Amino acid sequence: MLCQRLNKHWYHWKHQQLRRVNIPKPNGKTRGLGIPTIADRAWQALLKLAAEPAYEATAGERSYGFRPGRCTADAQRLIFNNLRSFANGKDKLILETDISKCFDEIDHKVILDGVVLPIEALKGLKRAVKAGVRGEYPDRIMGTPQGGVISPLLANIALDGFENLGLNQWKRRRRDGTLIRGIRYADDAVFICKPGADTKKLREDIDEFLKSRGLRINETKTKVSKATDGFDFLGWRFRVNSRGIFKSTPSWENYADIKTKVKATWRNGATTEARLKRIESQIRGWRQYHKNCDMSKHSLWSLNHWVWRKLRAEKRRMAIKEAEKARRLAIKGKPLGAAKRQLTTEQIKKAFPAVSWKVNDHVMVKEDASPYDGNISYWVDRNSKLYSGPTAEAIKRQKGKCPHCNRKFMEMDGAVELHHIDGNHNNWKRKNLVALHRECHQAQAIHRKRIKDGLSQKRR
């Protein structure tokens, strides 16, 4: 039904007002999100599919946030290339920038002037960015709703060129004449400055650039520091020591955040199996995100031990309850036996999966490459390198094709998932493993049957 509405009425779509949701920020304040309806989100996704290729044709080479085919690991690798010992990183300065309320204060004229869309779609986009929050005010006069599907693309369009500020500073004596190199991820950016760069002039250029877009810099989070002092960016701590050796590790804030998340998950009151499964997902995702930096001192041993103690105490309480029911033991209960201790250890190992890491091992995307440039062979080869283990082997064995739809694995197609043909996730033989698109994986008969059985059991 929604698809029919989008197909017939997209050109005069009436965007509804938004719902306000406040989420906490690390500094104790809250960030307000404007959440569109599901129908409006589907319509925004349709506009994004139309507008994104045009933006990608001219987008900045060192912009990595919310763009197809690019990720935070690319920015991490570029920082390594500019600060390692070969590049004399210990002599460089870092200008960290933060834009104050970027999504809330972007000038609507800048957004609409930068978007390439048919006139009817552009009128609809104007209605979308003008849609206010229900009960607050009738129309927005600036900004783009932070909970919208198309909002990251609109922010990128408005900030396009921000990372190129300072490129006019150069020296003829150097092979690489650039004195300043900016790296941007959405509204966060850092500028790496060689000795001799005019950071005051760069700061003036930044203020002028943002002023033309209705934005301003956040003075409390914007500063100039030495590379040897270290700086935080995208959840990592980057630092060059006195010998010129570059090192990246998870930032202290990011390290504390995973601890808070895991402890909150354990205390949420769900079943033990559900909590452990959720913790496994959080730990695996955290370690996967940091797999290209130094993890030698981030084993999460203390968090592992904390969950182990909580799980063991819970099993003791369960043993006491069982004993009370049976009326065979005193209130103290019986101690855990060797078999139960072994079970607890196995559960903890599963909840804290190991992920292999290697410092600065990520292969950075080509600066001028885009999934829309028609270079299919490059993107298929790159997509296969983003995976490891059985998934990577299956992609290579299938020559980069999904056997279900017979299409190449492209970055814009979403995640590649490993499918067990017989449905047994303990059978890891090569003949039983196939790499599929996520949609193709969900369309397999064995999974459709499980979903159908699960729905029928809920109805009962």
Salt bridges, closest charged atoms under 4 A:
ASP40 OD2 - HIS15 ND1 3.65
GLU56 OE1 - ARG67 NH2 2.87
ASP74 OD1 - HIS362 NE2 2.71
ASP74 OD1 - ARG382 NH2 3.02
GLU105 OE1 - ARG216 NH1 2.75
ASP113 OD2 - LYS109 NZ 2.85
GLU136 OE2 - ARG20 NE 3.22
GLU163 OE1 - ARG184 NE 2.78
ASP176 OD2 - LYS194 NZ 3.81
ASP205 OD1 - LYS201 NZ 2.88
ASP207 OD1 - ARG203 NE 3.35
GLU219 OE2 - ARG203 NH2 2.70
ASP232 OD1 - ARG237 NH1 3.17
ASP257 OD2 - LYS261 NZ 3.51
GLU280 OE2 - ARG284 NH2 2.99
ASP294 OD2 - LYS247 NZ 3.61
GLU314 OE1 - ARG275 NH2 2.87
ASP381 OD2 - LYS385 NZ 3.34
ASP413 OD2 - ARG407 NH1 3.38
ASP413 OD2 - HIS437 NE2 3.47
GLU417 OE2 - ARG438 NE 2.75
GLU417 OE1 - HIS441 ND1 2.71
ASP453 OD2 - LYS449 NZ 3.17
